Amino acid sequence: MSSFINSSYDFIVIGGGSAGAVIASRLSEVSHYQVLLIEAGKADSNPFIHIPFGLAALARIKSLNWNYQTSQESHLANRQLYWPRGKVLGGSSSVNAMCYIRGDASDYDEWENAGASGWNWQSVLPYFLKAEGHTSRFDSFHSNQGPLKVTQLTDPDPLSDAFIQAANKHGLATNHDFNAEFRDGVGIYDVTQTNGQRCSAAKAYLDTAKHRPNLTVLCDVQVEKLHIQDNHVSGVYITLNKQQTLIRSTKEVVLCAGAINTPQLLMLSGIGDEQQLCKHNIAPTVIKPGVGKNLQDHLDIMVQSRHSSSQGYGISLSGIGQLIRQSWRYYRSRRGMLTSNVAEAGGFCKSDKRQTKADLQFHFIPAILRDHGRQLAFGHGASLHVCHLYPKSRGEIQLQSSSIESAPIIKANYLAEPDDLNVLINALKLARQIMQTMNYTIKGAVEIEPGNERISDQELESYIRLNAQTIYHPVGTCKMGHDNDEMAVVDARLKCIGIKGLRIADASVMPSIVGGNTNAPVIMIAERAADFIKHDWR
């Protein structure tokens, strides 16, 4: 891996996250391509990134996070919601809960029906398999050959099994593989780990590419805007050594900055909705009204209990003793509590019988959680998250100013569609029933959220509006579609419509949100994008 910065490269990849790490690595497999990867965050050297249980501390390390906030959400009591996104090599794959989920097969068929030609399930499955290197599953749904290492948790907490047993009593069967033919049910999540450590996109793809002299990785540098001449993106502007510098691309710029930063950078470069650009005195280069629109996310609500036993993970005298013992065990064998991804168990089910597929997802945590983990929670307990997988509400990313230094405006527009609220009320009722059943088996267990005083639908609605949060899956802000769809930003080969030399490959291109965690689908998109690029420039 080169450390010297050239004035031009064949390919410039913007964003070293889940998608950018994949594409930079795959393109650098071609020895005569010169590839530059630019990441706004630092290198992934913090040990809390690599120790899975370090997830519990990552939310409090601001230097690894973009620390975004939404605008005031009018349907959530005018609250501003915290939106963490990874600002580090590996992006959000370096700070997420490592759950390996692909979504439902029909999600991708719906992409194709919406205009993303060739993105049906049968077309994308080979790219999931190309990426995946599962340690114990190898069949028509799994591969053990890919760089992204996936494994079953070695030592889940007994409370996670208690959650599964409680859910079984409410009609949810145990599912040992959510990425096989059937997704419904509850179980322990497969995780992106290898040898007891996190396997981020950076670890999976860039560690193997470091020896290549044709790959340059530039960290702690933010791209300010794209260089556009004659409707062609031919480079990027960065600030290097306190001077604005133009680095040119001879073939393509590949934008992989994510569902928030990708539309922001496009708009700062003059690509977007004309009214939005003119508002900030940015000369329109390419009018694309779909840039920043179509924002979707999974809204999540949580049921929590506290108990007097020492089960699970907690801050207490017994919990501190356990952490010391388990740290030594992890050091010796890469086993035990520190291999936990914290959100160990979960599953999928329908909010009511009229649904054609599971529209709810659970994430179970054998601990009390406060403010995304940013506040310490003393004592022992459990938290059950449930989110709505297919919301109808749509939001938008807008510019706050014409400077890259200003965070973009995030208007998530949660619960704008009344049906989304109705689904969450049903979801909260079911999650509460499961937790109450589990609490019967635990000493001194008592519900603390929503609390026994909230019973009626109206009271649960109020609780949702006051407490619902993101489960960290924003997508859709540069959606893929047909050329004749004015809201589409990229075509089916991920080329930016109406401008040459620019391709986009990240969560922003999803026409609609997938039914599950979004990291594995983003890596799949990147694998496919790399193949498109190699084919087009062969």
C-alpha positions in Angstrom: 0.0 0.0 0.0 1.5 3.3 -1.1 1.7 6.3 1.3 2.8 8.8 -1.4 0.0 10.9 -2.9 0.0 11.2 -6.7 -1.7 14.0 -8.7 -3.9 11.5 -10.5 -5.2 7.9 -10.2 -7.3 5.7 -12.4 -9.9 5.3 -9.7 -10.7 7.5 -6.7 -12.9 5.9 -4.1 -14.5 8.3 -1.7 -15.3 6.8 1.7 -13.4 3.9 3.3 -16.5 2.3 4.9 -18.5 -0.8 4.3 -18.7 -0.2 0.5 -15.5 1.8 -0.2 -13.2 -0.7 1.5 -14.6 -3.4 -0.7 -14.3 -1.5 -4.0 -10.8 -0.2 -3.3 -9.6 -3.7 -2.5 -11.3 -5.3 -5.5 -10.1 -2.7 -8.0 -6.6 -2.9 -6.7 -6.6 -6.7 -7.6 -6.0 -5.4 -11.1 -2.3 -4.6 -10.9 -2.3 -1.9 -13.6 -5.1 0.1 -11.9 -3.9 2.9 -9.7 -6.5 3.2 -6.9 -6.9 6.0 -4.2 -9.2 5.4 -1.3 -10.0 8.6 0.7 -11.5 8.3 4.2 -12.6 11.2 6.4 -12.0 9.3 9.6 -8.9 7.9 11.2 -7.4 4.5 10.8 -9.1 1.7 12.7 -6.5 1.3 15.4 -8.7 1.8 18.5 -8.8 -1.6 20.3 -12.4 -1.2 21.2 -13.2 -1.6 17.5 -11.6 -5.0 17.3 -12.8 -6.5 20.6 -16.5 -7.2 20.0 -17.7 -6.3 23.5 -15.9 -3.0 23.0 -19.1 -2.0 21.2 -20.4 -1.0 24.6 -17.8 1.8 24.8 -17.7 2.9 21.1 -20.8 5.1 21.4 -18.8 7.3 23.9 -15.8 7.8 21.6 -16.8 10.8 19.6 -13.7 10.8 17.4 -14.9 7.6 15.7 -18.4 8.9 14.9 -20.0 11.6 12.8 -22.4 12.2 15.7 -25.3 13.4 13.6 -28.6 14.7 14.9 -31.9 14.8 13.0 -33.9 17.9 12.7 -36.8 18.2 15.1 -39.1 15.3 14.3 -42.7 16.6 14.3 -44.2 13.2 14.8 -41.8 12.3 17.7 -42.6 15.1 20.1 -40.2 17.5 18.2 -37.2 15.5 19.4 -33.9 15.6 17.6 -32.7 12.0 17.3 -29.1 10.9 17.6 -27.8 9.3 14.4 -24.4 7.7 14.9 -22.4 6.8 11.8 -18.9 5.4 11.7 -16.2 8.0 11.0 -13.2 5.6 10.8 -11.7 3.2 8.3 -14.3 0.5 7.9 -17.1 3.1 8.5 -20.1 1.8 10.3 -18.9 -1.8 9.9 -16.2 -0.8 12.5 -18.8 0.4 15.1 -21.9 -1.6 14.5 -23.3 -4.6 16.3 -21.9 -7.1 13.7 -25.2 -8.8 13.0 -25.0 -10.5 9.6 -28.4 -10.3 8.0 -29.3 -10.1 4.3 -33.0 -9.2 4.4 -35.8 -11.1 2.7 -35.4 -12.5 -0.8 -38.5 -10.6 -1.9 -36.8 -7.2 -1.0 -34.6 -7.5 -4.0 -37.3 -8.7 -6.3 -39.1 -5.5 -5.3 -36.0 -3.5 -6.2 -36.2 -4.8 -9.7 -39.9 -4.2 -9.9 -39.2 -0.6 -8.9 -36.8 0.0 -11.7 -33.5 -1.5 -10.6 -33.2 -3.9 -13.5 -31.1 -7.0 -12.7 -31.2 -6.6 -8.9 -33.6 -9.5 -8.1 -32.7 -12.1 -5.5 -31.2 -14.6 -7.9 -28.9 -11.9 -9.3 -27.7 -10.6 -5.9 -27.2 -13.9 -4.1 -24.0 -14.7 -5.9 -22.5 -11.5 -4.6 -23.5 -12.3 -1.0 -21.8 -15.6 -1.5 -18.7 -13.9 -3.0 -18.3 -11.7 0.1 -19.1 -14.3 2.7 -16.5 -16.5 4.4 -18.7 -18.5 6.9 -16.8 -20.6 9.4 -19.4 -23.3 9.9 -22.1 -23.0 7.1 -21.5 -24.1 3.6 -24.5 -24.8 1.4 -26.6 -23.1 -1.4 -27.1 -20.1 0.9 -23.6 -19.8 2.3 -20.0 -19.6 1.2 -16.8 -20.2 3.3 -14.5 -18.6 0.7 -15.2 -14.9 0.9 -13.1 -12.3 2.8 -15.9 -11.2 5.1 -15.7 -13.7 7.9 -19.0 -14.7 9.5 -19.5 -17.0 12.4 -21.9 -18.2 15.1 -21.4 -16.6 18.5 -19.3 -18.9 20.6 -20.5 -17.8 24.1 -23.8 -16.0 24.1 -25.2 -15.0 27.5 -27.8 -17.4 29.0 -30.3 -14.5 29.1 -30.3 -14.6 25.3 -31.5 -18.2 25.4 -34.1 -17.1 27.9 -35.4 -14.6 25.5 -35.6 -17.2 22.7 -37.5 -19.6 25.0 -39.9 -16.8 26.0 -40.5 -15.9 22.4 -41.2 -19.6 21.6 -44.1 -19.5 24.1 -45.6 -16.7 22.0 -45.6 -18.7 18.8 -42.2 -17.6 17.4 -40.2 -20.7 16.4 -36.5 -21.0 16.9 -34.6 -20.2 13.7 -30.9 -21.3 13.5 -30.1 -19.4 10.3 -31.8 -16.2 9.3 -30.0 -16.1 6.0 -31.4 -19.4 4.6 -34.7 -20.1 2.9 -36.9 -18.9 5.8 -36.3 -15.8 7.9 -39.1 -15.9 10.4 -38.5 -16.9 14.0 -36.0 -16.1 16.8 -32.5 -17.2 17.5 -28.8 -16.2 18.0 -27.5 -13.9 15.2 -24.6 -14.8 13.1 -21.9 -12.2 13.4 -19.1 -10.7 11.3 -16.2 -11.9 13.4 -13.0 -13.9 13.0 -11.0 -15.5 15.7 -13.0 -13.7 18.4 -12.5 -10.3 16.8 -14.7 -7.9 14.8 -14.4 -8.5 11.0 -15.2 -5.0 9.6 -15.0 -4.3 5.9 -11.6 -2.7 6.6 -10.3 -5.9 8.2 -11.9 -8.2 5.6 -10.8 -6.3 2.5 -8.1 -3.8 3.2 -5.9 -5.9 5.4 -5.4 -8.3 2.5 -4.7 -5.4 0.1 -2.1 -3.6 2.1 0.8 -5.2 0.3 -0.3 -3.9 -3.1 1.7 -0.9 -4.4 -1.2 0.2 -6.6 -3.4 1.0 -3.6 -3.1 4.3 -1.7 -5.3 4.8 1.4 -5.6 8.4 2.7 -7.2 8.7 6.1 -8.3 11.8 8.1 -9.0 13.6 4.8 -12.4 14.8 3.7 -13.4 15.3 0.1 -14.8 18.8 -0.2 -16.4 18.5 -3.7 -16.1 16.8 -7.0 -14.2 18.3 -9.9 -16.6 18.5 -12.9 -15.8 19.6 -16.4 -18.1 19.3 -19.4 -20.5 17.1 -17.5 -17.7 14.7 -16.5 -16.4 14.1 -13.0 -12.6 14.0 -13.4 -11.4 14.4 -9.9 -11.9 15.5 -6.3 -10.9 18.5 -4.2 -9.4 17.9 -0.8 -7.4 20.0 1.7 -3.9 18.6 2.1 -1.3 20.4 4.2 -3.7 23.3 4.6 -4.1 23.8 0.9 -6.9 22.9 -1.4 -5.7 20.2 -3.8 -7.2 18.7 -6.9 -6.5 15.0 -7.4 -7.6 13.8 -10.8 -9.1 10.5 -11.9 -8.5 9.1 -15.3 -11.3 6.6 -15.3 -13.9 7.0 -12.5 -14.7 8.5 -9.2 -16.7 6.0 -7.0 -18.7 7.7 -4.3 -19.2 5.5 -1.2 -19.8 8.0 1.5 -23.2 6.6 2.7 -26.8 7.6 2.8 -26.0 11.0 4.5 -22.7 12.1 3.2 -23.1 10.9 -0.4 -26.1 13.2 -1.2 -24.4 16.0 0.7 -21.2 15.8 -1.4 -23.3 15.6 -4.6 -25.2 18.8 -3.7 -22.0 20.6 -2.7 -20.7 19.7 -6.2 -23.7 21.1 -8.0 -25.6 17.8 -8.5 -29.1 17.8 -7.1 -32.4 19.6 -6.8 -32.1 23.0 -8.4 -34.0 24.8 -5.6 -31.8 23.3 -2.9 -28.6 24.3 -4.7 -29.7 27.8 -5.5 -30.7 28.3 -1.8 -27.0 28.0 -0.9 -25.6 29.8 -4.0 -24.3 26.6 -5.6 -24.3 26.7 -9.4 -26.3 23.7 -10.7 -24.1 21.4 -12.8 -26.6 18.5 -13.2 -30.2 18.9 -12.1 -31.2 15.8 -10.2 -34.3 16.3 -8.0 -33.9 12.8 -6.4 -30.6 13.6 -4.6 -31.2 13.5 -0.9 -34.9 12.4 -1.3 -36.4 9.0 -0.5 -34.6 8.7 2.9 -35.8 5.6 4.8 -34.8 4.2 8.2 -35.9 1.6 10.7 -37.5 3.2 13.7 -37.1 1.2 16.9 -38.8 1.0 20.2 -37.5 -0.7 23.3 -38.9 -2.7 26.3 -36.5 -2.8 29.3 -36.5 -4.7 32.6 -34.3 -4.6 35.7 -33.7 -7.6 37.9 -32.0 -8.3 41.2 -29.9 -11.2 40.0 -26.5 -10.8 38.5 -27.4 -12.4 35.2 -26.4 -10.7 32.0 -24.0 -7.8 31.5 -24.1 -5.0 34.1 -22.2 -2.4 36.1 -22.1 -3.8 39.6 -19.5 -5.4 41.9 -20.2 -8.8 40.5 -20.3 -7.4 37.0 -16.9 -5.8 37.4 -15.5 -9.0 38.8 -16.9 -10.9 35.8 -15.3 -8.4 33.4 -11.9 -8.9 34.9 -12.2 -12.6 34.7 -13.5 -12.6 31.2 -10.8 -10.1 30.0 -8.2 -12.7 31.1 -10.1 -15.4 29.3 -10.4 -13.4 26.1 -6.6 -12.6 26.2 -5.8 -16.3 26.5 -8.3 -17.9 24.2 -10.4 -15.3 22.3 -13.5 -16.8 24.0 -16.1 -15.7 26.5 -18.0 -12.5 27.2 -15.7 -10.2 25.3 -16.6 -12.0 22.1 -20.2 -10.9 22.5 -21.7 -8.4 20.0 -24.1 -7.4 22.9 -27.1 -7.6 20.5 -26.8 -11.4 20.6 -30.3 -12.6 19.8 -33.3 -11.5 17.9 -35.5 -12.5 15.0 -38.3 -11.7 12.6 -42.1 -11.9 12.7 -45.2 -10.3 11.3 -47.0 -7.5 13.1 -50.3 -9.0 12.2 -51.6 -11.9 10.1 -52.4 -9.7 7.1 -48.7 -9.1 6.4 -47.3 -11.0 3.5 -43.8 -11.2 5.1 -42.2 -10.5 8.4 -42.2 -6.7 9.0 -40.7 -6.7 12.6 -37.2 -7.4 13.8 -36.0 -7.9 17.4 -32.6 -7.2 18.9 -32.2 -8.6 22.4 -29.5 -7.2 24.7 -28.8 -8.9 28.1 -28.2 -5.5 29.7 -29.9 -2.2 30.5 -29.3 0.3 27.7 -29.4 4.1 28.1 -29.2 6.6 25.3 -27.6 4.3 22.7 -25.0 3.3 25.3 -23.8 6.9 25.8 -24.9 6.9 29.4 -23.8 4.4 32.0 -26.6 2.2 33.3 -25.9 0.6 36.7 -27.3 -2.7 37.7 -28.5 -5.7 35.7 -31.4 -6.1 33.4 -32.4 -6.8 29.8 -33.5 -4.7 26.8 -35.6 -5.9 23.8 -35.6 -3.7 20.7 -38.2 -4.1 18.0 -38.2 -2.1 14.8 -40.6 -1.7 11.8 -38.8 -3.1 8.7 -40.9 -1.6 5.9 -42.0 2.0 6.9 -44.0 4.0 4.4 -42.7 7.3 5.7 -40.0 9.0 3.7 -37.5 11.7 4.7 -34.8 13.9 3.1 -31.2 15.0 3.4 -30.7 18.7 2.8 -27.7 21.1 2.9 -27.2 23.4 5.9 -24.7 25.5 4.0 -22.3 25.4 1.0 -19.4 24.2 3.2 -18.5 20.6 3.8 -17.8 21.6 7.4 -21.5 22.0 8.1 -23.4 18.9 8.9 -26.2 18.1 6.5 -29.8 18.6 7.6 -31.5 15.2 8.3 -35.2 15.2 8.1 -36.1 11.6 8.8 -39.9 12.3 8.9 -40.6 9.3 11.1 -44.3 8.3 11.5 -45.5 10.7 8.9 -47.6 7.9 7.6 -50.1 6.7 10.2 -49.7 3.1 9.3 -46.1 3.2 10.6 -47.4 4.1 14.1 -50.0 1.3 14.1 -47.3 -1.2 13.3 -45.0 0.0 16.1 -47.9 -0.1 18.6 -48.5 -3.8 17.7 -44.7 -4.4 17.8 -44.4 -2.9 21.3 -47.3 -5.0 22.6 -45.6 -8.2 21.4 -42.2 -7.3 22.7 -43.7 -6.5 26.0 -45.5 -9.8 26.2 -42.2 -11.7 25.4 -40.3 -9.7 28.0 -43.0 -10.3 30.7 -42.8 -14.0 30.0 -39.0 -14.0 30.3 -39.2 -11.9 33.5 -41.2 -14.7 35.2 -38.0 -16.8 35.1 -35.6 -14.2 36.5 -35.2 -13.2 40.2 -36.7 -9.8 41.0 -37.3 -8.9 37.3 -39.6 -5.8 36.8 -40.4 -3.8 33.7 -39.0 -0.3 33.8 -39.8 0.8 30.2 -42.6 1.4 29.1 -43.6 0.8 32.8 -46.7 -0.7 34.2 -48.5 2.6 34.1 -48.7 2.6 30.3 -51.4 0.1 29.2 -53.7 1.7 26.6 -52.9 2.2 23.0 -53.0 5.9 23.6 -50.4 5.6 26.4 -48.2 3.3 24.2 -48.4 5.8 21.3 -47.2 8.5 23.7 -44.4 6.3 24.8 -43.3 5.7 21.2 -43.4 9.3 20.3 -41.3 10.2 23.3 -38.8 7.3 23.2 -38.5 5.8 19.7 -35.0 5.9 18.2 -33.2 4.9 15.0 -31.7 1.4 14.8 -29.0 2.8 12.5 -30.2 1.8 9.0 -30.6 4.9 6.8 -30.8 4.2 3.1 -32.2 5.4 -0.2 -31.1 9.0 -0.8 -29.6 8.4 -4.2 -31.9 5.6 -5.4 -31.3 3.3 -8.3 -33.8 3.3 -11.1 -34.6 3.7 -14.8 -33.2 6.7 -16.8 -36.8 8.0 -17.3 -37.4 8.1 -13.5 -36.7 11.7 -12.6 -36.1 10.8 -9.0 -33.6 8.1 -9.8 -29.9 9.1 -9.3 -28.1 6.1 -10.6 -28.9 3.4 -13.2 -28.8 -0.3 -12.7 -25.0 -0.3 -13.1 -24.7 2.3 -10.4 -23.6 5.1 -12.8 -24.8 8.5 -12.0 -27.5 9.3 -14.5 -26.7 12.4 -16.7 -23.1 12.7 -15.8 -20.0 10.8 -16.8 -17.1 9.4 -14.7 -19.2 9.0 -11.5 -20.5 5.9 -9.9 -22.3 5.6 -6.5 -22.2 2.4 -4.4 -23.4 2.5 -0.9 -26.7 2.3 1.1 -27.9 5.5 -0.7 -28.7 3.6 -3.9 -31.2 1.2 -2.4 -34.6 2.0 -3.9 -36.3 0.7 -0.8 -35.1 -0.4 2.6 -34.3 -4.1 3.1 -35.9 -6.1 5.9 -33.0 -6.3 8.3 -29.6 -5.0 9.1 -28.1 -3.1 6.2 -24.3 -3.9 6.4 -24.3 -7.2 4.5 -26.5 -5.7 1.7 -24.1 -2.7 1.4 -21.1 -5.0 1.0 -23.0 -7.0 -1.6 -23.7 -3.8 -3.5 -20.1 -2.9 -3.4 -19.0 -6.4 -4.6 -21.3 -6.0 -7.6 -20.2 -2.5 -8.3 -16.6 -3.6 -8.4 -17.5 -6.2 -11.0 -19.4 -3.6 -13.0 -16.4 -1.3 -13.0 -13.9 -4.1 -14.0 -16.2 -5.2 -16.8 -16.6 -1.7 -18.2 -12.8 -1.0 -18.1 -11.5 -4.4 -19.0 
